[in-house]
Amino acid sequence: MMGVQSSGNPVACPICGQRMTYSGDADYYDQSSRYRTPVYHCGSCDVLYRPLDHRRLVSHYYAATYVQDKNEENLLRSRIGFFRWILSLVRRYGTIESAGRPRPSVLVDFGSAYGHLLRLAEEQGYRAVGIELNEDLVKSCREKGLVVLREFEEFSEKVDAITALDSLYCVADPRELMAKIRDRLRPDGVFVARLTNRNLYAKFRSIFVRKGDWSAIGDATVSYSM
């Protein structure tokens, strides 16, 4: 297992911009190999950050187990109830009324993967659009009749809802992404995200189990604090 060494250069927190400190290393993998990456900690907002070049980041999201065809049916069975709950949140906190009249409700799912949420949203009357960087998944979804794009820039209209389920922590520059999300949402639109929260566990594990090892953050690029 090869490693990616800490460069020694200052690393700025992708959330608050403060200087981060090197804390240890964590396991990571892409299409070609498994290796260790440096992990940095922000003393200001308590996030953990794994700086990766774009090539490695994209390669990982072709190799991850949750993008493989053989795992699709099992993932759908395990998550379909969760997806329905997410759509219930969108209905509860969003609105599809404009001047007292219903309007077509548009939902964008960032990191749409197999398109399961998109399909459920369409069944509930939404016009659903996915954003997905894995071109194999984009092709697969389009073959199923789903609308999936590779970047937000390919979609310019205002929308009613944007979801980011287990995908926001993969983004190296979340502030830039959030600005795009805000720009795409209608004034009464709703944004729903799910993030892992492993930092406290990862911290204890790094101290008491394997010193300096932060692999408990999984494949997160940014591991968010509360």
C-alpha positions as CSV (number, residue, x, y, z in Angstrom):
1,M,0.0,0.0,0.0
2,M,1.7,3.2,-1.1
3,G,1.2,6.5,0.7
4,V,0.7,10.1,-0.2
5,Q,3.0,12.2,1.9
6,S,2.1,15.5,3.6
7,S,3.7,18.3,1.6
8,G,4.5,20.5,4.6
9,N,2.8,23.5,2.9
10,P,0.1,25.3,4.8
11,V,-3.4,23.9,4.2
12,A,-6.5,26.1,4.5
13,C,-9.7,24.8,5.9
14,P,-12.3,24.4,3.1
15,I,-15.0,25.7,5.4
16,C,-13.7,28.6,7.4
17,G,-10.4,29.3,5.6
18,Q,-8.2,29.0,8.8
19,R,-4.9,27.3,8.7
20,M,-5.2,23.6,9.5
21,T,-2.7,21.2,11.3
22,Y,-1.5,17.9,10.1
23,S,-3.0,15.2,12.3
24,G,-2.2,11.8,10.7
25,D,-3.1,9.6,7.8
26,A,-6.1,7.6,6.6
27,D,-6.7,4.7,4.2
28,Y,-8.0,5.6,0.7
29,Y,-8.2,3.9,-2.7
30,D,-8.9,4.5,-6.3
31,Q,-9.1,2.4,-9.5
32,S,-5.4,1.6,-9.5
33,S,-4.3,1.1,-5.9
34,R,-4.9,1.5,-2.1
35,Y,-2.8,4.0,-0.2
36,R,-2.6,6.4,2.8
37,T,-3.5,10.1,2.6
38,P,-2.7,12.9,5.0
39,V,-5.5,14.3,7.1
40,Y,-5.7,17.8,8.5
41,H,-7.7,19.2,11.4
42,C,-9.2,22.7,11.7
43,G,-9.0,24.0,15.3
44,S,-11.6,26.7,14.5
45,C,-14.5,24.7,13.1
46,D,-13.3,21.2,14.0
47,V,-13.6,19.7,10.5
48,L,-11.2,17.1,9.1
49,Y,-9.9,17.5,5.6
50,R,-8.1,15.2,3.2
51,P,-6.6,17.2,0.3
52,L,-6.6,15.2,-2.9
53,D,-5.9,16.2,-6.5
54,H,-8.9,16.0,-8.7
55,R,-7.7,13.0,-10.7
56,R,-7.5,10.8,-7.5
57,L,-10.8,12.1,-6.3
58,V,-12.6,11.2,-9.5
59,S,-10.9,7.9,-9.8
60,H,-12.1,6.9,-6.3
61,Y,-15.7,7.5,-7.3
62,Y,-15.3,5.0,-10.1
63,A,-13.9,2.4,-7.7
64,A,-16.2,2.8,-4.7
65,T,-18.4,-0.2,-3.9
66,Y,-21.6,1.8,-4.0
67,V,-21.2,2.6,-7.7
68,Q,-20.8,-0.9,-8.9
69,D,-23.6,-2.5,-11.0
70,K,-23.5,-5.7,-8.9
71,N,-24.4,-3.8,-5.7
72,E,-27.3,-1.7,-7.1
73,E,-30.2,-3.9,-6.2
74,N,-29.0,-4.5,-2.6
75,L,-28.5,-0.7,-2.2
76,L,-32.0,0.0,-3.5
77,R,-33.6,-2.4,-1.1
78,S,-31.7,-1.0,1.9
79,R,-32.3,2.7,1.0
80,I,-35.7,2.9,-0.6
81,G,-37.4,3.8,2.7
82,F,-34.8,6.4,3.4
83,F,-35.3,8.0,0.0
84,R,-39.0,8.2,0.6
85,W,-38.4,9.9,3.9
86,I,-36.2,12.4,2.2
87,L,-38.9,13.2,-0.3
88,S,-41.4,13.6,2.6
89,L,-39.0,16.3,4.0
90,V,-38.9,18.1,0.7
91,R,-42.7,18.1,0.6
92,R,-43.0,19.3,4.2
93,Y,-40.5,22.1,4.0
94,G,-40.8,23.1,0.4
95,T,-43.6,24.6,-1.6
96,I,-44.9,24.1,-5.2
97,E,-47.2,27.1,-5.1
98,S,-46.7,30.3,-7.0
99,A,-49.2,33.1,-6.6
100,G,-51.7,30.6,-5.3
101,R,-51.4,28.2,-8.3
102,P,-49.5,24.9,-8.4
103,R,-46.4,24.9,-10.6
104,P,-44.3,22.1,-12.0
105,S,-42.0,21.1,-9.1
106,V,-38.3,20.5,-10.1
107,L,-35.9,18.5,-7.9
108,V,-32.2,18.2,-8.5
109,D,-30.2,15.4,-6.8
110,F,-26.5,16.1,-6.4
111,G,-24.6,12.8,-6.6
112,S,-27.5,10.9,-8.0
113,A,-25.6,7.6,-8.5
114,Y,-28.0,4.9,-9.8
115,G,-30.9,7.4,-10.0
116,H,-33.0,5.7,-7.4
117,L,-34.1,8.9,-5.8
118,L,-34.8,10.4,-9.2
119,R,-37.1,7.6,-10.1
120,L,-39.1,7.9,-6.8
121,A,-39.3,11.6,-7.3
122,E,-40.7,11.2,-10.8
123,E,-43.3,8.7,-9.4
124,Q,-44.4,11.4,-7.0
125,G,-44.8,14.0,-9.7
126,Y,-41.5,15.9,-9.7
127,R,-39.5,16.7,-12.7
128,A,-36.2,15.2,-11.5
129,V,-32.7,16.0,-12.6
130,G,-29.5,14.2,-11.4
131,I,-25.9,15.6,-11.2
132,E,-23.3,12.8,-11.3
133,L,-19.6,12.8,-12.2
134,N,-19.3,9.1,-12.8
135,E,-19.9,8.8,-16.6
136,D,-20.8,5.1,-16.3
137,L,-23.6,6.0,-14.0
138,V,-24.7,8.9,-16.1
139,K,-24.9,6.6,-19.1
140,S,-26.8,3.9,-17.2
141,C,-29.3,6.4,-15.8
142,R,-29.9,7.9,-19.3
143,E,-30.6,4.5,-20.7
144,K,-33.3,4.1,-18.0
145,G,-34.9,7.4,-19.3
146,L,-33.6,9.6,-16.4
147,V,-32.2,13.1,-16.9
148,V,-28.7,13.1,-15.5
149,L,-26.0,15.8,-16.1
150,R,-22.4,15.9,-15.1
151,E,-22.2,19.4,-13.7
152,F,-24.5,22.1,-12.3
153,E,-23.4,24.4,-15.1
154,E,-25.3,22.2,-17.5
155,F,-28.6,23.2,-15.7
156,S,-29.5,26.9,-15.5
157,E,-33.1,27.2,-14.4
158,K,-34.3,27.8,-10.9
159,V,-35.6,24.7,-9.0
160,D,-37.8,23.9,-6.0
161,A,-35.6,21.4,-4.2
162,I,-32.0,20.2,-4.2
163,T,-30.8,17.1,-2.4
164,A,-27.2,16.0,-1.6
165,L,-27.3,12.6,0.2
166,D,-23.9,11.2,1.3
167,S,-22.3,13.4,-1.5
168,L,-21.5,16.8,0.0
169,Y,-18.6,15.4,2.1
170,C,-17.0,14.2,-1.1
171,V,-16.6,17.8,-2.5
172,A,-13.2,19.4,-2.0
173,D,-14.7,23.0,-2.2
174,P,-18.1,22.9,-0.5
175,R,-18.4,26.7,-0.3
176,E,-18.3,26.9,-4.0
177,L,-20.8,24.2,-4.4
178,M,-23.2,25.8,-1.8
179,A,-23.0,29.0,-3.7
180,K,-24.1,27.2,-6.9
181,I,-26.9,25.5,-4.9
182,R,-28.1,28.8,-3.6
183,D,-28.0,30.3,-7.1
184,R,-30.2,27.4,-8.5
185,L,-32.8,27.4,-5.7
186,R,-36.0,29.5,-5.9
187,P,-36.4,31.9,-3.0
188,D,-38.8,29.4,-1.4
189,G,-36.8,26.3,-2.4
190,V,-35.5,23.7,0.0
191,F,-32.1,22.0,0.3
192,V,-31.8,18.7,2.1
193,A,-28.4,17.1,2.8
194,R,-27.2,14.1,4.8
195,L,-23.6,14.0,6.1
196,T,-21.7,11.5,8.1
197,N,-20.6,12.7,11.6
198,R,-17.6,10.4,12.5
199,N,-15.2,13.0,13.9
200,L,-15.5,12.3,17.6
201,Y,-15.2,8.5,17.0
202,A,-12.3,9.1,14.6
203,K,-10.5,11.3,17.2
204,F,-10.8,8.7,20.0
205,R,-9.8,5.9,17.7
206,S,-6.7,7.9,16.6
207,I,-5.7,8.4,20.2
208,F,-6.5,5.1,21.9
209,V,-6.6,2.4,19.1
210,R,-4.1,3.3,16.4
211,K,-2.2,6.5,17.0
212,G,-2.4,9.0,14.1
213,D,-4.8,6.8,12.1
214,W,-7.9,8.6,10.8
215,S,-9.4,5.9,8.6
216,A,-12.6,6.1,10.6
217,I,-13.6,9.1,8.4
218,G,-14.2,6.6,5.6
219,D,-13.8,8.1,2.1
220,A,-14.8,11.7,3.1
221,T,-12.8,14.5,1.6
222,V,-14.3,16.9,4.2
223,S,-15.4,15.2,7.4
224,Y,-17.8,17.7,9.0
225,S,-18.1,18.5,12.6
226,M,-21.5,19.2,14.3
